[in-house]
Amino acid sequence: MPHVHLSGPSPVEAGFARIRRKLAVPEGFPAEVEAEAAAARPAPGLDQRRDARHVALVAIDPAGSTDLDQALCLERRGDGYRFHYAIADVAAFVTPGGAVDAEARRRGVTLYSPDGRAPLHPTVLSEDRVSLLPGGDKPALLWTIDLDERAEPEGWHVERAVVRTRAAISYPQAQAAIDGTGQVPDEVSGSIALLPEVGAKRQAREAERGGISLNLPAQRVEEGPDGAYRLAFELSLPVEGWNAQLSLLTGIVAGRTMVEAEVGILRTLPSAAPDAITTLRRTAHALGLSWPREQPYPAFVRGLAGEVSPRAAAFLIQAARTLRGAGYAGFDGTVPDQPEHGAIASVYAHVTAPLRRLVDRFGNEILLALHAGTRPPAWALEALDELPSLMGQASQRESTLERALLDYAEAVVLAPGVGRRFTGTVVDVGRNRAQVQIAEPAVVATVTGDGWQLAQEIGLQLTAADPDNGTIAFQPL
């Protein structure tokens, strides 16, 4: 489902706040959690770290981000590369079984709204002491992954270290520097220059594995110069895909290590069933998209990358429906029967976002122990049975909040236009209903009735838009 972003201050924030209260999204932290976080210091034995402040790390995140989980450095190494990835060391500041740990287990993930976030950890940790913000020395888990000329991993290790992020830049800033229309600090310019090269090679390796990256557009709520609000679709920048490949690389290496050691927690997803692929081929044909019989499904999806058309959007929405059933599998001694992540086409573990996702803290601590040749700590192993359920519940809360915020934003934008006529394209068909994508404003509407065809263009009239209930209604013309 598309994410919702808010551009600039807006009176709709009161509506977002109502939704958060209705869904019991946490506001602040209990006093005992804040107090424990404020007093937190690295546990004995965890304050002995490698000095890696010489590594010229750069954090690439959405503009304005302060909860920085990771920072990277890319260097040439003969015909290949050396990839440093610093990850925020949350476990060093969280006492197992303590108040911060218990609250993080209750929350599971950071919940994002267009106007703010409900963080997984108190901000004294997530936006200060543990965040990899530039300007000072920070504790981190430093991954060092050596890559060959094809950007395949040849060796790796992870250790606790002291690092210093040289710069935090936004995706548009990074893209401008790559395109030659902007600049970044000299200390990190080498990493930014190598990012397209390494990222593209990792995308090629993904293609060889049969992996799929679906870059669905995000919906953005914007306030115009006249004070009115509008919705628009926002496509991701190429640098976002390259950067994501480095996070995926780390997760793949982590997953392989866990499987080899027969202990850890994997992110899993069933592969698309053969009948689902058959259905998608029929969908492509109905949409007038040429899908050669000999072309594999992942290759066809990649061929649609960057195409902005109702036909492509309709197909990608259907393709996303085949990527269902994601979960987590914890194990200690017996590897799960189906350990792979179907979309990534590899075993894979979540380890790169411990400030924003509960499970990563446990996975990283297991990997640190495996690298050191020791048994993972009991607190991490004891959580392996519970973590899949905790993360599943957290993901459901996240999806519910995201859907409610999007419904509200659409209703706010459309409310002044009740009675207006629109043109849309059918992107999904079900029993007695169809979903119709309207290009302007960027809304996906539901209409009732039978006989709809994918990619069919139809006229619609907006008959209702109720922000209080987050509902909109269209009537086909």
Secondary structure, 3 states (H helix, E strand, C coil): CCCEEEECCCCCHHHHHHHHHHCCCCCCCCHHHHHHHHHCCCCCCCCCCEECCCCCEEEEECCCCCCCCEEEEEEEECCEEEEEEEEECHHHHCCCCCHHHHHHHHHCECEEECCEEECCCCHHHHHHHCCCCCCCCEEEEEEEEEECCCCCEEEEEEEEEEECEEEEEEHHHHHHHHHCCCCCCHHHHHHHHHHHHHHHHHHHHHHHHCCCCCCCCEEEEEECCCCCEEEEEECCCHHHHHHHHHHHHHHHHHHHHHHHHCEEEEEEECCCCHHHHHHHHHHHHHCCCCCCCCCCHHHHHHHCCCCCCHHHHHHHHHHHHCCCCCEEEEEECCCCCCCEECCCCEECCCCCCCCCEHHHHHHHHHHHHHHHCCCCCHHHHHCCCCHHHHHHHHHHHHHHHHHHHHHHHHHHHHHHHCCCEEEEEEEEEECCEEEEEECCCCEEEEEECCCCCCCCEEEEEEEEEECCCCEEEEEEC
